[in-house]
Amino acid sequence: MPDGGEVIISTEAALGGVTTIVADTGTGAAPQALSHLTEPFKRVESNPYRTQTG
């Protein structure tokens, strides 16, 4: 996410439990990567300029 980006986390009661909603102002993920977003330690983007591993 570029500098100045924002992450919004909210929760709401739903079906006897809690739903957590996470949104951000980043560029988004490719449609084929969406199914992997909830996997622990999974990075959906490969950027050769990043200095940190996912």
VEXZA-582731 format. One record per residue: residue in one letter; x negated, y, z negated of N, C-alpha, C in turn. Coordinates in nm, 4 decimals, padded with zeros to 6 digits, always signed. Layout:
N
<zalum 'a' <X Y Z> <X Y Z> <X Y Z>>
...
//
This chain:
54
<zalum 'm' <-00.0848 -00.1164 +00.0000> <+00.0000 +00.0000 +00.0000> <-00.0897 +00.1232 +00.0000>>
<zalum 'p' <-00.0572 +00.2216 +00.0798> <-00.1390 +00.3422 +00.0819> <-00.1295 +00.4210 -00.0483>>
<zalum 'd' <-00.2289 +00.5068 -00.0732> <-00.2235 +00.5939 -00.1900> <-00.0922 +00.6696 -00.1903>>
<zalum 'g' <-00.0361 +00.6889 -00.3100> <+00.0905 +00.7595 -00.3235> <+00.2102 +00.6696 -00.3061>>
<zalum 'g' <+00.1871 +00.5406 -00.2797> <+00.2977 +00.4461 -00.2651> <+00.3682 +00.4240 -00.3978>>
<zalum 'e' <+00.4832 +00.3626 -00.3911> <+00.5647 +00.3440 -00.5103> <+00.6184 +00.2014 -00.5146>>
<zalum 'v' <+00.6208 +00.1430 -00.6362> <+00.6823 +00.0135 -00.6599> <+00.7968 +00.0367 -00.7573>>
<zalum 'i' <+00.9155 -00.0123 -00.7234> <+01.0330 +00.0036 -00.8081> <+01.0774 -00.1345 -00.8539>>
<zalum 'i' <+01.0865 -00.1531 -00.9854> <+01.1303 -00.2805 -01.0428> <+01.2555 -00.2527 -01.1236>>
<zalum 's' <+01.3621 -00.3283 -01.0956> <+01.4859 -00.3119 -01.1705> <+01.5433 -00.4491 -01.2019>>
<zalum 't' <+01.6301 -00.4534 -01.2996> <+01.6969 -00.5782 -01.3370> <+01.8460 -00.5518 -01.3508>>
<zalum 'e' <+01.9239 -00.6568 -01.3331> <+02.0675 -00.6470 -01.3537> <+02.1214 -00.7827 -01.3958>>
<zalum 'a' <+02.2262 -00.7792 -01.4762> <+02.2906 -00.9029 -01.5190> <+02.3612 -00.9651 -01.3992>>
<zalum 'a' <+02.3454 -01.0968 -01.3823> <+02.4084 -01.1647 -01.2699> <+02.4276 -01.3122 -01.3013>>
<zalum 'l' <+02.5496 -01.3608 -01.2865> <+02.5808 -01.5038 -01.2999> <+02.5253 -01.5664 -01.4277>>
<zalum 'g' <+02.5430 -01.5003 -01.5393> <+02.4972 -01.5549 -01.6663> <+02.3472 -01.5480 -01.6855>>
<zalum 'g' <+02.2777 -01.4739 -01.6034> <+02.1333 -01.4601 -01.6133> <+02.0924 -01.3187 -01.5767>>
<zalum 'v' <+01.9721 -01.3049 -01.5309> <+01.9199 -01.1742 -01.4939> <+01.8581 -01.1838 -01.3548>>
<zalum 't' <+01.8849 -01.0859 -01.2724> <+01.8227 -01.0750 -01.1415> <+01.7193 -00.9641 -01.1480>>
<zalum 't' <+01.5986 -00.9922 -01.1014> <+01.4932 -00.8915 -01.0948> <+01.4763 -00.8507 -00.9498>>
<zalum 'i' <+01.4743 -00.7211 -00.9258> <+01.4627 -00.6669 -00.7912> <+01.3327 -00.5866 -00.7840>>
<zalum 'v' <+01.2491 -00.6174 -00.6866> <+01.1233 -00.5463 -00.6671> <+01.1257 -00.4864 -00.5267>>
<zalum 'a' <+01.1006 -00.3571 -00.5186> <+01.0952 -00.2882 -00.3900> <+00.9710 -00.1997 -00.3893>>
<zalum 'd' <+00.9179 -00.1733 -00.2712> <+00.8035 -00.0834 -00.2626> <+00.8092 -00.0036 -00.1337>>
<zalum 't' <+00.7205 +00.0937 -00.1231> <+00.7170 +00.1798 -00.0057> <+00.6049 +00.1412 +00.0899>>
<zalum 'g' <+00.5573 +00.0176 +00.0776> <+00.4531 -00.0312 +00.1676> <+00.5081 -00.0551 +00.3068>>
<zalum 't' <+00.4241 -00.1057 +00.3951> <+00.4624 -00.1236 +00.5350> <+00.5523 -00.2439 +00.5575>>
<zalum 'g' <+00.5627 -00.3315 +00.4594> <+00.6492 -00.4482 +00.4741> <+00.5710 -00.5711 +00.5159>>
<zalum 'a' <+00.6402 -00.6830 +00.5181> <+00.5797 -00.8108 +00.5547> <+00.6448 -00.8615 +00.6824>>
<zalum 'a' <+00.5699 -00.9378 +00.7564> <+00.6236 -00.9975 +00.8787> <+00.7349 -01.0958 +00.8421>>
<zalum 'p' <+00.8376 -01.1092 +00.9245> <+00.9492 -01.1995 +00.8923> <+00.9046 -01.3424 +00.8602>>
<zalum 'q' <+00.8030 -01.3941 +00.9292> <+00.7584 -01.5315 +00.9036> <+00.6885 -01.5454 +00.7679>>
<zalum 'a' <+00.6495 -01.4351 +00.7050> <+00.5823 -01.4401 +00.5751> <+00.6804 -01.4317 +00.4584>>
<zalum 'l' <+00.8053 -01.3953 +00.4830> <+00.9009 -01.3726 +00.3747> <+00.9219 -01.4953 +00.2863>>
<zalum 's' <+00.9192 -01.6144 +00.3426> <+00.9419 -01.7347 +00.2625> <+00.8284 -01.7622 +00.1645>>
<zalum 'h' <+00.7132 -01.6984 +00.1813> <+00.5984 -01.7214 +00.0941> <+00.5825 -01.6147 -00.0148>>
<zalum 'l' <+00.6661 -01.5119 -00.0134> <+00.6475 -01.3997 -00.1049> <+00.6573 -01.4368 -00.2522>>
<zalum 't' <+00.7301 -01.5405 -00.2863> <+00.7450 -01.5775 -00.4277> <+00.6450 -01.6846 -00.4724>>
<zalum 'e' <+00.5564 -01.7274 -00.3847> <+00.4541 -01.8247 -00.4236> <+00.3454 -01.7543 -00.5046>>
<zalum 'p' <+00.3068 -01.8132 -00.6196> <+00.2019 -01.7489 -00.6995> <+00.0714 -01.7357 -00.6209>>
<zalum 'f' <+00.0063 -01.6234 -00.6347> <-00.1259 -01.5976 -00.5775> <-00.1291 -01.6030 -00.4252>>
<zalum 'k' <-00.0170 -01.5819 -00.3621> <-00.0103 -01.5856 -00.2157> <-00.0179 -01.4430 -00.1620>>
<zalum 'r' <-00.1061 -01.4198 -00.0677> <-00.1154 -01.2903 -00.0001> <-00.0623 -01.3108 +00.1410>>
<zalum 'v' <+00.0345 -01.2295 +00.1809> <+00.0949 -01.2489 +00.3128> <+00.0237 -01.1705 +00.4212>>
<zalum 'e' <-00.0726 -01.0909 +00.3835> <-00.1464 -01.0116 +00.4814> <-00.2943 -01.0451 +00.4702>>
<zalum 's' <-00.3604 -01.0544 +00.5815> <-00.5043 -01.0744 +00.5814> <-00.5694 -00.9472 +00.6344>>
<zalum 'n' <-00.6396 -00.8754 +00.5486> <-00.7024 -00.7505 +00.5876> <-00.8535 -00.7636 +00.5657>>
<zalum 'p' <-00.9336 -00.7613 +00.6702> <-01.0778 -00.7818 +00.6542> <-01.1476 -00.6684 +00.5788>>
<zalum 'y' <-01.0795 -00.5576 +00.5547> <-01.1399 -00.4444 +00.4870> <-01.1147 -00.4440 +00.3362>>
<zalum 'r' <-01.0376 -00.5397 +00.2861> <-01.0121 -00.5490 +00.1426> <-01.1361 -00.6034 +00.0719>>
<zalum 't' <-01.1622 -00.5498 -00.0451> <-01.2772 -00.5975 -00.1216> <-01.2351 -00.6961 -00.2304>>
<zalum 'q' <-01.1067 -00.7092 -00.2566> <-01.0561 -00.7994 -00.3590> <-00.9904 -00.9209 -00.2921>>
<zalum 't' <-01.0074 -01.0375 -00.3534> <-00.9392 -01.1552 -00.3018> <-00.8017 -01.1650 -00.3668>>
<zalum 'g' <-00.7114 -01.2345 -00.3013> <-00.5734 -01.2475 -00.3515> <-00.5556 -01.3682 -00.4367>>
//
